[in-house]
């Protein structure tokens, strides 16, 4: 089963309990990997040769990437910005690009925009050895080598430097275990003190925009409510598909709460957090939405995206009545359970999962789907399943799926459009 993290569709990655993909080791033992018997230099982006020995004593990032892969190009922009900020205040940092590009022209094009060094494209053996030594399973990947500042041979190992850069940026430098623990402690304190007002109020503004007579609604009116922070933009193609669905679910949840007096006290609201390019786009997008919004250009739009580590849109973060984060996976829960996902708590999701398991007992063990020529088998998380992207609606799924054993095609059970089995078809 595919387990893709398609950030271009706004699907979330797991919370960073430990940085995934960063291996922190003693650089002096591995400096030789950056050279070869016939080469003692690296290439700068303008083709200048730089001796490998000049990197001694520095924190080194080994960057595995390729021009042909969109997530690499996306991460590259962030890494360049982080690198330049670090270099502006410290010369004790360098990055070495290890290319997975398909040809020299692609390598040269990609490296030309990088302010750091690279293993020559022609040195295939060095690139293979680096990939093997650091067990690189996917790109982009970042490996951090620490300078040898002590006498012991202890090696601290982390995972996913890409995750670390996305989450903390320049604050992660110098990428030590101690610095990571400090950042984790800061995260813990921020989460403990988090309220809906601390998230949405600034020193310049204590209100949100409403469609009702263009009036301003106090942020304080959300206290005690379950609130969704909806990150999207007019230019976001997946958002054009998800926004109408969210509008429909939002209205259904509102209708349910009107009938349930107990829940009316808490209520439900959504706040649009815009990534639009200009105010015209923002107004056009917000005009289609029945909920509230942060003003276009407000600093909170970017601050919230960074705080919640939003890398792709659309994304829906759910804040509970107490102002704490309930889930960063609101979009997936809406896709899976529609209005039944409310109030998005762990207890609610657990109940829905059990219900789904019960309903799955009555589903056919296999189906032929109009969108695929092979027979699909019903699988669960415990029988070879896991998180996936539905090949029919292109939204994330988990739990149960109909899967093609031959080619990995998968669909939500609710997306299956069954057809009569054709015994003459190629299966």
N, C-alpha and C positions, 0 to 999 in steps of 0.2 A: 504494500500500500504506500502510495506517495505520502511523504511527510514534508511538504514544501512550506517554506516561509516566504510567501509572495508579498513582500512589502509594497510592491507597486499596486496591489489590490487592498492594501491597508490591513493585512492580516497580522495579528500580533505575534511576537515572539515571547518566550517564557521570561518571567521576571529574572533579573540578574542576581541570583543568590551568590554565585561565584562567577567571575568573568569567564565566559566560554571562549576558547580559542587563543588565549594568550599563554604562552609557556615562558616562564621567567627562569632563566638558567644562568650559569656562569659563562660570560662571553669569551673569556680567554681560552676556554677549552674548544670553542667552536669557531674561532676566527678563521681557522684554516679552511672551513667550509666555504668561506666567501671567496677564496682563491682557488687556484688549480696548479698543477705542476708547471704549466706553461703560461700562467697569468697571475700576477700579483697586484692587479688593479681592478677598480670598478669604473663604470662610466657615469659621468654627469649627464644631464639632459642635453647639453650642447656638444657631447661627444668627448669632452676632456677626460683624460685618464687620471684617476685618483687612487693613490696607493692604499691598499687594504690596511696597512699598518697605521694610517692616519686615523683609523676608527678606534684604535686601542684606547681603553679607558672611558669610552662613551657608552651611553645607553643606546642600543641598536634595535630598530624595528625591522624585522624581515617581513616584507609585504608581498604576499602571493596574490596575484591579480591578473586580469586580462581585459583588453579593450572590447572584446566581442560580447561580454556579459554585462547586461544593464545594471545589476546590483553592484558590480565592481565600479562602473562609471559613477553611479550615485554616491557610493561610499568615498570614492576618490576625492570628490569635491570637499567633503567634510574633513578627510584626512589632511588634505593640503592646507586647509584653514587652520587645523589644529597644529600641524607641523610648523607653519609660519609663526604662529603665536608662541610656541615653545622656543623656536630659534631666536625670536626677538629678545628673549630674556635669558637664554642659556645656549651655549655652544656645545654642551655635552650630550647632544642627541643627534642621531642620524637614522635615516631609513634607507633600506636597500630593497629595490624592486626585483622580484623574481617573476618573470613573465610566463604566462600560459597562452600567449598570443599565438596565432596560427602561422604568421609569417613575419619577416623582418620589417616590412612597411607598417604593419599594425603595431608592432612593438615600438618602432620609432615614433609613430603618431601619438601613442599613449604616453610614452616616456617623455616626449617633448613638453608636455604640460605639467610634468612633475618636477618639483624643486629639489629632488633627492637623487640618490645614486641608483645604479642597477647592475645586476649581473649581465654581462654581454649576452645578447640573444643567442649567439652561436655556441655558447658553452652549455650544451645540452646535459653533459654529465654532471656539472655543478648544480644545475637546476633540479635534475632528477634526485641527486643526493640530498639536497635541502628539503625537497618534498618528502623524501623517504624518512630522513632523520627526524623531522618534526611531524610526521604522520598527518600530512595535510589531506583532508578528505573533501574539502570544498573551498571555493573562493567567493568573495575575498576572505583572506585569512591574514592575521597579524601575529607575529611571534616576537616577543620582547627579550633581548639578551641584556642582562645586567652586567656592568663592569665588575671585575674581580677586586672588590675592596676589602676582602677579609681572607683569612687563612683557611677557613673550613671548606668542605666540599659539598655543603648542603645545597640542594636545588629546590626552589619553590616553584610549583607548577600550577598555572591557572589555565583556563580555557577561554578562547574567543576574544582576542584583542579588539576585533571589530565591534563586539558588544560593548567593550569597555570605552572605546572612543565614542560610540553613539551615545552612551549614557552620560559620560563625564567630560568628554572632550579634553581640553587643555588641563583641566583640573586633575586628570589622572596622572600627569607627570609627577614624579619620575617612574611611575609604573611599578612601584615596590609593593610588597605585601602589606607593609605598614600603611602606605598611602591608601591602598584599597580599603583597609579596615577603617581608616579615618572617614573615608567617603561613605562607607556603609553606616557608620555611626551617625553621620550627618543626615543620611536618608531616614534612619530610624527616628531621629528627633523631629525631622520635618513631618513624617507621617503621624507621629504622636500629637503634634500641635496643629495638624491640618483641620481646617473648618471650611465651610462653603464660602465664608467671607474672606478668609485668608487666601483662598484660591482666586476669587473673582473681584475683590475690592482692591483698588490702588489708591495712592495718595491723591490722585487727581479725580477719581471716579468711584462712586458707590452705587451705581445703577447699571441696569441692562436695558437694551432696546426692546420695545414691544410694538406690535403692529397696531394695537388699539389706539387710534388717534395719534400715532407717532409718539406716544408718551414713554417716559422713562420709568422703569420698574425698579424699586430698591432691591439690591442683592439680598438684603435681610428677609425679603418675602420668601426666599427659598429655604430658610432655616426650618428644619424638621421635615423637609420633603426629600424624596428620592429624586436625584437630579442627574440627567445625562449630559455630558459634555460632548457635543458632536463636532468632530474635526472633519471639515470637508471644504470644497471649493467648486465654483461653477465649471472650471476647466477639468475637474477630476472625472474621468469617464466612468470608473466604477461607482462614483458617487451619484451619477445621473441615474443609475439603476437602483442603488440602495436607498437614496433619499425618498422617493415615492413610497417605497415599502415601509420606511421608518415613519413617514407621515401617517400612513394607514394604521400602523401598530400604535402609534402615539394616541391617535383619536380613539382607538378601541380601548386602550388602557384608561383613558380619561372617562369613557362611558362606563366602564366597569366600576371605577372608583366612585362615580356619582351614585351608583346603586348600592355601594357598600359603605355605609355611614362611618364605620370604624376607620376605614382607610382614607376617608376624605380629609381627616385631620392632617395626615402626612402628605398625601398627594404626590403628583409626579410632574416633573417639568424637564424640558430640554433647553440647553443653551448652545447656540451655534458659535463655534470657534473657527473663524474664517482663515483660509489660506488663499483667498482671492487675490488677483494681481492688482486690482484697482477698485475704487468705490462703486463704479458702475456695475462691475461683475458681482460685487458683494450685494448691492441692492437688488439686482435681478435674482440672485440665488435666495437671499433672505425673504424676498417677497413671496416665494413659493412655499415658505415654511410657516407652520402655525405656532411656533414657539418663540423663545427669546433669543437674543444675540448679544455678543460683545460688540462694541463699535468697531468699524473697520479701522485698521491701523493702530489699534490699542496695543500697548506692549504686552498685555496679558495673553493675546493670541499666541505669540511666539513663546512666552514664558511658560504657558501651560503645555504647549507641545514638547518643550524641553523637559519640563518637570515630569510629565507622564511618559517620556521616551516614545513619543509618537513619530514613527518613521514613515508611515504610509497612510494615506487617506482613501476612503472614509474610515474613521475610527470612532468608536463610542465608548467613553469612559463613564462608569456609573458611580456616583457618589451617594452614600447612604444618608438617612435622616440625621445621623450624628456628625456628618461632615467628613467621614472617613471613606476611603476608596473601597467600594464593594467588589468591582471587577474592572479590568481593562479590556475585557473581552465581550463587551456589550453587543457589538455587531454580530459576532458569531452566535450569541444566545438568541438574538432577534431572528436570525436566519433559521435556527434550529427549532425554536419554540414559539415564535411570534409573540402575541400579547401574554401568553402564559408564562413567559420568562419573568415578568414583573413579580417581585421587586429585585430580582437578579441575585439574590443571596445564595450562599453555598447550600443552605438547607433547601431552598426552592429548586436549585439545579439538581441536587441529589434526588429529590422527589420526582422531578421530570425525567431524569435518567432511568430511574426504576420503572416509571410508567412506560418509557420507550422500550425497555427490556421486556416488559410484559407484552406490549403490542407486537414486538418482534417475533414472539412465539407463534403468532398467527400468520406471519408473512411467509410466502413461498420460499423455499430454500434456494431456488434459482429462478431467473427471469430472463426473457429476451426483451431488450429495450429498443425502442424505435430509433434511438440515436447511435446504436452500436450493433455490429454484425455478430459478435460472439456472445455466447451465453454468459450471464453474470451470476455470480454466487453471492449469497448473503453472508457477510462476515461481521464480526464484532471486534471490539478492542481486545477481547481475550482469545480470539481465533484468527489472528493475523491482521487485524484491523488497526486503526489508529487515526490520528488527524489526517484529513485529506481535503482536496479541492474538488468539489463536484464538477464533473465534466459537462453537466447539463446546464446548471444555473450559475456555475463559476463562483460559487460561494463556499466558504469553509464548512466542513462537516466533521463530526466525530461520533464515536459510539458505533452505530450500525451503518453499513453501506452495502450496495451491490457492486461487486468488484469483478473485473475480467482478469482471470488468472494469467491469460496469455500476454496481455499488453498493459495491464495496470489501469485500465479505464475504470472510473468509479463514479457512482451517482448516489445522492441521497435516496433512501427508500421512497420518500414522498415525490421525488422527481422521476421515478420510473414510469414510463408509458409502455405498458406491457403489450406485446404482440404475440400472435400464435407462433409457435416454434415451427420453423421451416426445416424439415429434415433434409432438404437438398442444399441448404446453405453451407458455406465453408465455416466450420466451427473449430 
